[in-house]
Amino acid sequence: MKVLIIEDEQPAAQKLVRLLKEIDKNIGIAGILESVEESTNWLSQNPHPDIIFMDIQLEDGICFEIFERVDIKTPVIFTTAYDQYALKAFAVNSVDYLLKPVETGALEKAIHKYESIHKKTGLNIEDLVNKLQPKTRERFLIKVGEHFKSVLTADIYCFFIRERCNFLHTISGKDYAVDYSLDKMEKMVDEKRFFRANRDFLINYSAIKDIVAYSSNRLKLILKDWPECEEILVSRERVNSFKKWMDR
């Protein structure tokens, strides 16, 4: 088993290496990385390992930024001193979530959890991740000030970009900032329900109030109960796909 460790505290990284070797001497360490930037570069240039151990708070940011930059198919075991990121961790390729200081027993259980799922299913790494992580999300966890709010995907009218930041807009008319890019969110939601109208908008079918012909080969969407929203034009290259999506 090849293991990649992403951890900015060298004592914690070395302890993890020691514990892994105690559990299984055949475990190989593909590398030890300390930052979002270093991890992004490594994962972009090297074959991905069997499993990644990933600290959440790194020296230059939060590890979830890595998932925004690189398409990671490898299962991940998160290690952190904080438990507030647990729900967000399970939104990505998480097998387990270990609180520091990591103990041998908890680490061994996490390894066995990964191995048992892999051996039971006989799946390759990509299929295993797909099994661990459903393709569509039922809800999104949103941070509002010092609080967290769970928003049902069915209650989201659209995801959109404004001034280089990502947001979702709900049935109740509320806008909330989200950590994921639109490209990432497009993969998280049901393609039968959501359509990427253009680079800035991912629209829920139930949010569409009207579809208006715009110029010779464009379409304009008007959403329900959102009069202040700028007009949403379906990209020229997406018009045919949009019509097929609506007519099914």
VENTAZI-V886054 format. One record per backbone hydrogen bond with DSSP energy under -1.0 kcal/mol. NH is the residue of the N-H (numbers start at 1). CO is the residue of the C=O. Records with the same first field share a line. If there is no record, write none. Layout:
NH: CO ; CO
This chain:
3: 28
4: 51
5: 31
6: 53
7: 33
13: 9
14: 10
15: 11
16: 12
17: 13
18: 14
19: 15
20: 16
21: 17
22: 18
23: 19
24: 20
27: 24
28: 1
30: 3
33: 5
39: 35
40: 36
41: 37
42: 38
43: 39
44: 40
46: 42
50: 2
51: 2
52: 75
53: 4
54: 77
55: 6
58: 61
59: 34
61: 58
63: 56
65: 62
66: 63
70: 66
72: 70
76: 93
77: 52
78: 96
79: 54
80: 98
86: 83
89: 85
90: 86
91: 88
92: 89
94: 92
95: 76
98: 78
100: 80
107: 103
108: 104
109: 105
110: 106
111: 107
112: 108
113: 109
114: 110
115: 111
116: 112
117: 113
118: 114
119: 115
120: 116
121: 117
122: 118
128: 124
129: 125
130: 126
131: 127
132: 128
133: 129
137: 188
140: 151
142: 149
144: 147
147: 144
149: 142
151: 140
153: 138
155: 152
156: 153
157: 169
158: 169
159: 202
160: 167
161: 200
162: 165
165: 162
167: 160
168: 176
169: 158
170: 174
171: 155
173: 170
176: 168
178: 166
185: 181
186: 182
189: 185
193: 190
194: 190
195: 203
197: 195 ; 201
198: 201
202: 159
203: 195
204: 157
205: 193
207: 204
208: 205
209: 222
210: 222
212: 220
214: 218
218: 214
220: 212
221: 232
222: 210
224: 207
229: 226
232: 221
234: 219
235: 197
238: 235
242: 238
243: 239
244: 240
245: 241
246: 242
247: 243
248: 246
